[in-house]
Amino acid sequence: MRSFRFANRNPFHRSIGYGRLLDSRSKKRNLALFLGASAVAIPLSLHYFNPDAKYFFGSAAEPLSQQYFNKFIVTNNQEIERNLYLIELEPSQSTKSLPWSNQKIWSVQLKNPLIQIARHYTPLPVHLDPGALQKSNEVVLVPNSDEDARFCLLVKKYNDGDMTRYICSRNIGDTLELRGPSNDYIHDEAHISKFVMLTAGTGITVPLQLLLSEKEKSHIYTEVLQSSNIELPLVLRRLMEDLEKNGIAKFHEFDDNSRKFVTANDIPLATSSSLAFVCGPNGYINYISGPPGRNGLAPVGGLLRDRNWGIKNTIRLID
């Protein structure tokens, strides 16, 4: 009788060769999973840590982000009056234009990385005419086309203002970091047919942004009462004159140096189809509409109250 000797091992134990084969396959599978995950994770991390990347998953990046500060290149910097500057910018990593609309007023936050502060500015859909600068050293603003990614900021430089001194010292080719847009007002009331805008200083950018963003003539007529301690620069007055010629706006200037101040009689009476905007420094807003209070919701006072304006038809924007 033949005897049979069973091997002294677990019959269900894999042989060493077969185990190595499976381990090799497992490692290859894990490597493939790692490479696949990396293909997704690396672009995501690059976009997170470098949000001004031009392309993300094959699509052109938006010029502005509400989460991150994106870089914009200074393409021109002109002092149009003493301590008053026009800064022309374009996106560093995008060819898209900013979200201009005559249905809203919006601003951008501009950061000073040296002291980690940010401030809001209202951009304008215009750019400087290079031909006029080259031929006669004249500053002329040209309204943007739909495809134009350039835009301008109007900045008043203060000697004791770290932020404004930083912005106005930027040279052509330098960068500024912007975040936005921040919507200050969105218009969705069909019954409104007139805007009354009372502005001071660089607050003039609010009505100019709205009016210059119109792609076709609006049903809303805009009346602007602009106060300043100097006569408005010619480059801005030309823009205002062109808008008046188009029949969509009327501008009234009040110059403090000429002792010409806005009074209650200069302000149109409130109607059920009109809205008033007040934009300027705190002192100006208090004079025109009373202290704005928390979130600008304090009762309307000042000159506007004398002309029957109230909290339901008055919007305050602190410059």
Stockholm file with secondary structure:
# STOCKHOLM 1.0

chainA/1-319         MRSFRFANRNPFHRSIGYGRLLDSRSKKRNLALFLGASAVAIPLSLHYFNPDAKYFFGSAAEPLSQQYFNKFIVTNNQEIERNLYLIELEPSQSTKSLPWSNQKIWSVQLKNPLIQIARHYTPLPVHLDPGALQKSNEVVLVPNSDEDARFCLLVKKYNDGDMTRYICSRNIGDTLELRGPSNDYIHDEAHISKFVMLTAGTGITVPLQLLLSEKEKSHIYTEVLQSSNIELPLVLRRLMEDLEKNGIAKFHEFDDNSRKFVTANDIPLATSSSLAFVCGPNGYINYISGPPGRNGLAPVGGLLRDRNWGIKNTIRLID
#=GR chainA/1-319 SS CCCCCCCSSCTTSCCHHHHHHHHHHHHHHHHHHHHHHHHHHHHHHHHHHCTTCSEETTEECCSCCSSSCEEEEEEEEEEEETTEEEEEEEESSCCCCCCCCTTEEEEEEEEETTTTEEEEECCBSEEECHHHHHHHCCCCEEECCTTCCCEEEEEECCTTCHHHHHHHTCCTTCEEEEEEEEEEEECCCTTCCEEEEEEEGGGGHHHHHHHHTCSSCCSCEEEEEEEESSCCCHHHHHHHHHHHHTTSEEEEEEEGGGTCCCCGGGSCCCCTTEEEEEEECHHHHHHHHCCCCGGGCSCCCHHHHHTTCCGGGEEEEEC
#=GC SS_cons         CCCCCCCSSCTTSCCHHHHHHHHHHHHHHHHHHHHHHHHHHHHHHHHHHCTTCSEETTEECCSCCSSSCEEEEEEEEEEEETTEEEEEEEESSCCCCCCCCTTEEEEEEEEETTTTEEEEECCBSEEECHHHHHHHCCCCEEECCTTCCCEEEEEECCTTCHHHHHHHTCCTTCEEEEEEEEEEEECCCTTCCEEEEEEEGGGGHHHHHHHHTCSSCCSCEEEEEEEESSCCCHHHHHHHHHHHHTTSEEEEEEEGGGTCCCCGGGSCCCCTTEEEEEEECHHHHHHHHCCCCGGGCSCCCHHHHHTTCCGGGEEEEEC
//
